[in-house]
């Protein structure tokens, strides 16, 4: 099995840092009682990660919009 390339390792590091910052922001928001802001932002961010492989940008936009509205209503 070949070793991962330097760009792959760099993207993995950036991904880990981004995940840590996002999780920290989520829990800081929860700790300050800002659930109305932190919850929908986290939901949209998670949906963006899950939906990034849809081939059509229009489909992604509609689905992300639906997730955002649903998260806001539920919060």
PyMOL commands that set and color helices and strands:
alter all, ss='L'
color gray80, all
select helices_A, chain A and resi 6-31+35-51+57-74
alter helices_A, ss='H'
color red, helices_A
deselect
rebuild
show_as cartoon
